[in-house]
Amino acid sequence: MSKELHSLYLHFPYCKSHCNYCDFYSELLHSPSKIVSFEETLHHAWNKHALLLQNVGFSFGPLETLYFGGGTPSLWGKRGAEFWKKFWQEKNFSFASDYEWTMEVNPAAYEVEGLNAWEELGLNRYSVGIQTLDEGLLKRLGRRHNLEDSRKTLKLFQGKNYSADLMLGLPFSEGKRDVLAELKELLSYKPKHLSVYILTVDDTYPFFKELPSEEWIENEFLKVSESLRAQGYSHYEVSNFAKPNFEARHNVRYWESASVAALGPTATGLLVKGNEAIRYKWSEEGSDFEREDLDQKSFKLEKLYMRLRSNLGFKPLDFFSPDEEKLFQKIALDWKSRGLLTESEKGLCLSAQGYLLLDSLMDEIFISIKSF
């Protein structure tokens, strides 16, 4: 029997403009012909994808999570809803009874008529790219929308199931930005979920020399985490906070290292077969993919990293041999003494301070447990 897939990620690659910090693959939407081409490519890609699944023993079951990312998928609009309805009918998609279907939306990059069409199909969650409620910082980031657009969008989504993005570590912000004041305003629109990202760029970024100090960024992150936790949000992953039962179920699949199918330019899927996995990434044209086979050691390492970045918790003996586990316990005691590690019924979890040091903590494991 084939293994069933219950999660799908779709990458819509078009935007109205390029933000100066973004390294996700996207194209400017100059004409409707680009969307026509994208839709045609999805049909071709589906056939290749179906062959891959058949060859490795997978098939789609009822979808429990569906995520439209980008790019700016809200630009697909009513036309996209009409296309997707026909597409999933042809491909025999079905939803589980308690599904989550998310679409990314940017302020000033949607039409209400289009959102209504998607909701009629069953869309039930949004991820809204606010980033900051500081007009000057929006301009510095090269965002297409302004503060008025942000407030209009937040008002529209108030009462819906949505997540809002907030970005930290912005250029020209040290000593000037009051992130807690922005957060207070953002929370007045009652988002069920927030994604709080630290801006990550290389030295080619136009405002690289204007980025705040690491100390400023760490302080910003910890202040936001403390404030959100005090207001009933769980800090359940490095960059994600949720009210009870409003975690991003699709993203949790990634942190669980579970199987997630993918379609669209540069989209990446994972097919898990026991202690091994297959990763595949679509080309920028979205018509072909590259495959990577993960052996047991590689996949175990990836699973540990994903567990450490969330509050799912991990139990050392699930990842280490008895001898390795003894070495790790010494590491864990040090982490606890530094306030980086907590313990719950789920197992060991990093604290907010630990999340900030995730990569260096992984390095500590490599140095101490050379066989890992």
C-alpha positions as CSV (number, residue, x, y, z in Angstrom):
1,M,0.0,0.0,0.0
2,S,1.2,3.5,-0.7
3,K,1.8,6.0,2.1
4,E,-0.7,8.9,2.1
5,L,0.2,12.5,1.9
6,H,-2.0,15.0,3.8
7,S,-0.1,18.3,3.3
8,L,0.6,20.4,0.2
9,Y,2.6,23.6,-0.3
10,L,2.0,25.6,-3.4
11,H,4.4,28.4,-4.4
12,F,2.9,31.4,-6.3
13,P,6.0,33.2,-7.6
14,Y,4.6,36.7,-8.5
15,C,4.8,40.0,-6.6
16,K,3.9,43.6,-7.4
17,S,7.5,44.7,-6.5
18,H,10.7,43.3,-5.0
19,C,11.5,44.1,-1.4
20,N,15.1,45.0,-1.0
21,Y,15.8,42.3,1.7
22,C,13.9,39.3,0.2
23,D,15.8,36.3,-1.1
24,F,12.8,34.2,-1.9
25,Y,12.3,33.4,-5.6
26,S,9.8,35.8,-7.2
27,E,9.0,37.6,-10.4
28,L,7.3,40.9,-11.0
29,L,3.7,40.5,-12.3
30,H,3.8,42.7,-15.4
31,S,0.9,41.1,-17.3
32,P,-1.9,38.4,-16.9
33,S,0.0,36.2,-19.4
34,K,2.5,35.3,-16.6
35,I,-0.3,33.8,-14.6
36,V,-1.6,31.9,-17.6
37,S,1.9,30.4,-18.0
38,F,2.0,29.6,-14.3
39,E,-1.3,27.8,-14.5
40,E,-0.2,25.8,-17.5
41,T,3.0,24.8,-15.8
42,L,1.1,23.6,-12.8
43,H,-0.7,21.0,-15.0
44,H,2.6,19.8,-16.4
45,A,4.3,19.7,-13.0
46,W,1.4,17.8,-11.6
47,N,2.0,14.9,-14.0
48,K,5.7,14.7,-13.1
49,H,4.8,14.9,-9.4
50,A,2.3,12.1,-9.7
51,L,5.0,9.9,-11.4
52,L,7.4,10.7,-8.5
53,L,4.8,9.7,-5.9
54,Q,4.0,6.5,-7.8
55,N,7.6,5.5,-8.1
56,V,8.3,6.0,-4.3
57,G,5.1,4.6,-3.0
58,F,3.1,7.7,-2.0
59,S,-0.4,9.0,-2.9
60,F,-2.6,11.9,-1.8
61,G,-5.1,11.3,0.9
62,P,-7.6,14.0,2.2
63,L,-5.7,17.2,2.7
64,E,-5.3,18.3,6.4
65,T,-3.1,21.3,5.5
66,L,-2.8,23.4,2.4
67,Y,-0.5,26.4,2.2
68,F,-0.3,29.0,-0.6
69,G,3.0,30.9,-0.2
70,G,4.9,33.2,-2.4
71,G,5.5,35.6,-3.8
72,T,2.1,37.1,-3.2
73,P,-0.6,34.5,-3.8
74,S,-3.3,37.0,-3.0
75,L,-2.6,38.5,-6.4
76,W,-4.0,35.4,-8.0
77,G,-7.4,36.7,-7.1
78,K,-10.8,35.5,-8.3
79,R,-9.3,34.1,-11.4
80,G,-7.0,31.9,-9.2
81,A,-10.0,30.6,-7.2
82,E,-11.7,29.6,-10.4
83,F,-8.6,27.9,-11.7
84,W,-8.0,26.1,-8.5
85,K,-11.5,24.8,-8.2
86,K,-11.2,23.1,-11.6
87,F,-7.7,21.9,-10.9
88,W,-8.5,20.1,-7.7
89,Q,-11.6,18.6,-9.2
90,E,-9.6,17.2,-12.0
91,K,-6.9,15.9,-9.6
92,N,-9.5,14.5,-7.2
93,F,-8.3,16.5,-4.2
94,S,-10.4,16.3,-1.0
95,F,-10.1,17.9,2.4
96,A,-10.1,16.2,5.8
97,S,-13.0,17.4,8.0
98,D,-10.8,19.6,10.2
99,Y,-8.4,21.1,7.6
100,E,-6.3,24.3,7.6
101,W,-5.9,26.2,4.3
102,T,-3.6,29.2,4.5
103,M,-2.9,32.0,1.9
104,E,-0.2,34.6,2.2
105,V,-1.5,38.2,1.7
106,N,0.3,41.5,1.5
107,P,-1.4,44.9,2.2
108,A,-2.4,46.6,-1.1
109,A,-1.9,43.4,-3.0
110,Y,-5.4,41.9,-3.0
111,E,-9.0,42.5,-3.9
112,V,-11.8,41.8,-1.5
113,E,-13.8,40.1,-4.3
114,G,-10.9,37.7,-4.8
115,L,-10.5,36.9,-1.1
116,N,-14.3,36.2,-1.0
117,A,-14.0,33.8,-3.9
118,W,-11.2,31.9,-2.1
119,E,-13.2,31.7,1.1
120,E,-16.1,30.3,-0.8
121,L,-13.8,27.5,-1.9
122,G,-12.8,26.8,1.7
123,L,-9.8,29.0,2.5
124,N,-9.9,29.5,6.2
125,R,-6.6,31.1,7.3
126,Y,-4.4,34.0,6.2
127,S,-0.8,35.0,6.8
128,V,-0.5,38.8,6.4
129,G,2.8,40.5,5.6
130,I,2.7,43.6,7.9
131,Q,6.4,43.5,8.9
132,T,6.3,46.9,10.7
133,L,3.9,49.6,11.7
134,D,6.5,52.3,11.3
135,E,6.0,54.2,8.1
136,G,9.7,55.2,7.7
137,L,10.9,51.6,8.2
138,L,8.4,50.3,5.6
139,K,10.0,52.6,3.1
140,R,13.5,51.5,4.1
141,L,12.4,47.9,3.4
142,G,11.1,48.7,0.0
143,R,7.6,47.5,0.9
144,R,4.9,48.3,-1.7
145,H,2.3,49.2,1.0
146,N,2.2,52.1,3.4
147,L,0.9,52.3,7.0
148,E,-2.6,53.2,5.9
149,D,-2.7,50.0,3.8
150,S,-1.6,48.0,6.8
151,R,-4.2,49.4,9.1
152,K,-6.9,48.9,6.4
153,T,-5.9,45.3,5.9
154,L,-5.7,44.5,9.6
155,K,-9.2,45.9,10.1
156,L,-10.4,43.7,7.3
157,F,-8.9,40.6,8.8
158,Q,-9.9,41.4,12.4
159,G,-12.2,38.5,13.5
160,K,-10.8,36.1,10.9
161,N,-8.3,33.4,11.6
162,Y,-5.0,35.1,10.5
163,S,-1.4,35.4,11.3
164,A,0.6,38.7,11.1
165,D,4.3,39.0,10.3
166,L,6.5,41.3,12.4
167,M,10.1,41.8,11.4
168,L,12.9,42.7,13.9
169,G,16.5,43.9,13.4
170,L,15.6,46.4,10.8
171,P,18.1,49.0,9.4
172,F,18.0,52.5,10.9
173,S,16.0,51.2,13.9
174,E,18.5,51.0,16.7
175,G,17.6,53.5,19.4
176,K,14.7,54.7,17.3
177,R,12.1,52.0,16.9
178,D,9.6,51.3,19.7
179,V,8.7,47.7,18.8
180,L,6.5,47.2,21.8
181,A,4.3,50.2,20.7
182,E,4.0,48.6,17.3
183,L,3.2,45.3,18.9
184,K,0.5,46.9,21.0
185,E,-1.2,48.4,18.0
186,L,-0.9,45.2,16.0
187,L,-2.5,43.2,18.9
188,S,-5.5,45.6,18.9
189,Y,-6.5,43.9,15.7
190,K,-6.6,40.5,17.5
191,P,-4.5,38.2,15.4
192,K,-4.6,34.6,16.5
193,H,-1.0,34.1,15.5
194,L,2.2,36.1,14.9
195,S,5.4,35.3,13.1
196,V,8.2,37.4,14.4
197,Y,11.3,37.2,12.1
198,I,14.8,38.7,12.6
199,L,15.9,40.2,9.3
200,T,18.7,38.1,7.9
201,V,20.7,39.4,5.0
202,D,24.3,39.3,3.7
203,D,26.8,42.1,3.2
204,T,25.4,42.9,-0.3
205,Y,22.2,44.3,1.4
206,P,22.0,48.0,0.5
207,F,21.6,49.0,4.2
208,F,24.0,46.4,5.7
209,K,26.0,49.0,7.5
210,E,22.8,50.4,9.0
211,L,21.7,47.2,10.7
212,P,21.4,47.3,14.5
213,S,23.9,45.6,16.8
214,E,23.4,42.0,17.9
215,E,22.7,43.2,21.4
216,W,19.9,45.5,20.2
217,I,18.4,42.6,18.1
218,E,18.5,40.1,20.9
219,N,16.9,42.6,23.3
220,E,14.1,43.3,20.8
221,F,13.5,39.6,20.3
222,L,13.3,38.9,24.0
223,K,11.1,41.9,24.8
224,V,8.6,40.8,22.1
225,S,8.7,37.2,23.3
226,E,8.1,38.2,26.9
227,S,5.3,40.6,26.0
228,L,3.4,38.1,23.8
229,R,3.8,35.3,26.3
230,A,2.4,37.6,29.0
231,Q,-0.7,38.1,26.8
232,G,-1.5,34.5,26.3
233,Y,0.5,33.6,23.2
234,S,2.7,30.5,23.2
235,H,6.2,30.9,21.9
236,Y,6.0,27.5,20.2
237,E,8.8,27.9,17.6
238,V,11.8,30.2,17.1
239,S,9.8,32.8,15.2
240,N,6.2,31.9,15.9
241,F,3.6,32.7,18.6
242,A,0.0,31.5,18.8
243,K,-3.1,31.7,21.0
244,P,-4.1,28.2,22.2
245,N,-5.1,25.9,19.3
246,F,-4.1,28.4,16.7
247,E,-0.6,27.1,15.9
248,A,0.2,27.1,12.2
249,R,-0.6,23.4,11.6
250,H,1.0,23.3,8.2
251,N,4.3,24.7,9.5
252,V,4.2,22.3,12.4
253,R,4.4,19.5,9.8
254,Y,7.9,20.8,8.8
255,W,9.1,21.0,12.4
256,E,7.8,17.5,13.0
257,S,9.8,16.4,9.9
258,A,6.6,15.0,8.4
259,S,5.8,14.5,4.7
260,V,4.7,17.6,2.8
261,A,4.2,17.7,-0.9
262,A,5.1,20.8,-3.0
263,L,4.3,22.4,-6.3
264,G,5.4,25.6,-7.9
265,P,8.7,27.3,-8.8
266,T,11.4,26.6,-6.2
267,A,8.9,24.9,-3.9
268,T,10.5,22.1,-1.8
269,G,8.7,18.9,-0.7
270,L,9.7,16.1,1.7
271,L,8.6,12.4,1.5
272,V,9.4,10.5,4.7
273,K,9.9,6.7,4.6
274,G,10.7,5.5,8.1
275,N,14.2,6.8,9.1
276,E,15.0,8.0,5.6
277,A,13.5,10.7,3.4
278,I,13.4,12.1,-0.1
279,R,13.6,15.9,-0.6
280,Y,12.7,17.4,-4.0
281,K,12.9,21.1,-5.1
282,W,11.3,22.5,-8.2
283,S,13.2,24.6,-10.7
284,E,12.5,28.3,-11.1
285,E,10.4,27.5,-14.1
286,G,8.4,25.1,-11.9
287,S,8.4,22.4,-14.6
288,D,11.1,20.0,-13.2
289,F,12.7,19.2,-9.9
290,E,15.9,18.0,-8.3
291,R,15.8,15.0,-6.0
292,E,17.9,14.5,-2.9
293,D,17.9,11.2,-0.9
294,L,18.5,11.6,2.8
295,D,20.0,8.7,4.6
296,Q,19.3,7.8,8.2
297,K,22.2,9.9,9.7
298,S,21.3,13.0,7.6
299,F,17.6,12.8,8.3
300,K,18.2,12.2,12.1
301,L,20.3,15.3,12.2
302,E,17.7,17.3,10.4
303,K,14.9,16.0,12.7
304,L,16.9,17.0,15.8
305,Y,17.5,20.5,14.4
306,M,13.7,20.9,13.7
307,R,12.8,19.6,17.1
308,L,15.2,22.1,18.8
309,R,13.6,25.0,16.9
310,S,10.1,24.3,18.3
311,N,8.4,23.4,21.6
312,L,7.6,19.9,20.3
313,G,10.3,18.7,22.6
314,F,12.8,15.9,22.1
315,K,13.9,12.9,24.2
316,P,17.7,12.4,23.9
317,L,17.5,8.6,23.6
318,D,15.3,9.1,20.5
319,F,18.4,10.6,18.8
320,F,21.5,9.4,20.7
321,S,22.9,6.1,21.5
322,P,23.3,5.4,25.3
323,D,27.0,6.5,25.2
324,E,26.1,9.6,23.2
325,E,23.2,10.4,25.6
326,K,25.6,10.5,28.5
327,L,27.7,13.1,26.7
328,F,24.6,15.0,25.8
329,Q,23.4,15.1,29.4
330,K,26.5,17.1,30.3
331,I,25.6,19.6,27.5
332,A,22.0,19.7,28.7
333,L,23.1,20.5,32.3
334,D,25.2,23.4,31.0
335,W,22.3,24.7,28.8
336,K,19.9,24.6,31.8
337,S,22.3,26.5,34.0
338,R,22.5,29.2,31.3
339,G,18.7,29.4,31.1
340,L,18.7,28.0,27.5
341,L,16.8,24.7,28.1
342,T,13.6,23.7,29.8
343,E,12.0,20.4,30.4
344,S,8.3,19.4,30.1
345,E,6.2,16.3,29.6
346,K,7.1,16.6,25.9
347,G,10.8,16.4,26.6
348,L,13.6,19.0,26.4
349,C,12.8,22.4,24.8
350,L,14.8,25.5,24.2
351,S,13.8,28.7,25.9
352,A,13.5,32.1,24.1
353,Q,17.2,32.7,24.9
354,G,18.0,29.3,23.6
355,Y,16.2,29.9,20.3
356,L,18.5,32.9,19.7
357,L,21.6,30.6,20.0
358,L,20.1,27.6,18.1
359,D,22.9,27.3,15.5
360,S,25.7,27.6,18.0
361,L,24.0,25.1,20.3
362,M,23.9,22.6,17.4
363,D,27.7,23.2,17.0
364,E,28.2,22.3,20.6
365,I,26.6,19.0,20.0
366,F,28.8,18.3,17.0
367,I,32.0,19.2,18.9
368,S,31.1,17.1,22.0
369,I,29.5,14.1,20.2
370,K,31.8,13.6,17.3
371,S,30.1,10.4,16.2
372,F,26.8,12.2,15.8
